Amino acid sequence: MNQLISAFTLFLSLLVEAIPFLMLGVLLSGLLLLFVDERKLIAILPKNPILGSLVGSLAGFLFPVCECGNIPVARRLITQGAPASVAIGFLLAAPTINPIVIFSTYTAFRDQPEIVVLRIGMSLAIATIVGAIFSVQKDLRPLLQPNLAIYVPTSTSSLSQTKSGSKLPQTGTFFLGQTDRPLELETLPLPTTSVVEKPFRDRLHLLLDNTIAEMRELGSILVLGSAIAAVIQVWVPRDIILNLGQGPISSIVAMMTLAAVVSICSTVDSFFALSFASTFTSGSLLSFLVFGPMIDLKAIGLVLTIFKKRTVIYLFLLSAQLTFLGCLFINFQIR
């Protein structure tokens, strides 16, 4: 009975912590939809994979949301036709590379300013690298959930192919386990006019409809993810994870696992990590601060509203490997 009460308490705390940021992200997504001309936005975004990933990673300064709020914004960027590098860079880095999180990390680790610098630098590097890798897939639609892929605008070349009745092969998805069956483009809607050209009152109505729809969809996933995270925290003894954190390698694995399990919002996770500062290595603390905002249990369900399962696994493995290697290097350098 006590475990059920503890699980319910943790479940509520995760929801109370995450819902305001999810709402903020949904509102920002709606504002992008209604007040930003996507044609102008896409025109100024860099097409270079590295530069695009860097710009997307730094966009968190414009949209300061955590790992719950960044997903609605990333969804909107993708449906506007933003380059893959920009969308992925924002998805991974925005929860960390924003003024709110940077200030909270500095407040927690005031006596260890190198943790703040390394967290920013490593998060930015990982997001840029992963975004550049995903940019190899020129058309993201084969990687997206079908209900989202239909809203992604086609390129000029794709439009001309569609008009001629041809199909787009799913190139670049071999390692994601996709079939070689071409993606039917004939049924996809073609963009006509921008929403920003509509009257202001109509845009406000669309903003309300968009907010309700996304909160209903993403909120239900957030509830499920928070429940799973709460159950795991209660029924899997935390000591089992923490007892592994004595060595330079096992400590990183333990803290990455802990970050995924506890699912703490990036705005407050630095204070949680601070409680382990006296017993864990700097690299393992960074693994918690870097990996947690990118991938945690309550956010995985939200990411699955954008990408297919195999794509999420690929994204998870890339982020985990880069985080592990970077933190391992730091452990051996600082020892």
Secondary structure as UniProt FT lines:
FT   HELIX           2..35
FT   HELIX           38..44
FT   HELIX           49..58
FT   HELIX           59..61
FT   TURN            67..69
FT   HELIX           70..79
FT   TURN            80..81
FT   HELIX           84..93
FT   TURN            94..96
FT   HELIX           99..108
FT   TURN            109..111
FT   HELIX           113..134
FT   TURN            135..136
FT   HELIX           141..143
FT   HELIX           146..149
FT   TURN            150..151
FT   HELIX           156..163
FT   TURN            164..165
FT   TURN            171..172
FT   HELIX           174..176
FT   TURN            186..187
FT   HELIX           195..197
FT   HELIX           200..235
FT   HELIX           238..242
FT   TURN            243..246
FT   TURN            248..249
FT   HELIX           250..262
FT   TURN            266..268
FT   HELIX           269..274
FT   TURN            275..279
FT   HELIX           282..294
FT   HELIX           297..303
FT   TURN            304..306
FT   HELIX           309..334
//
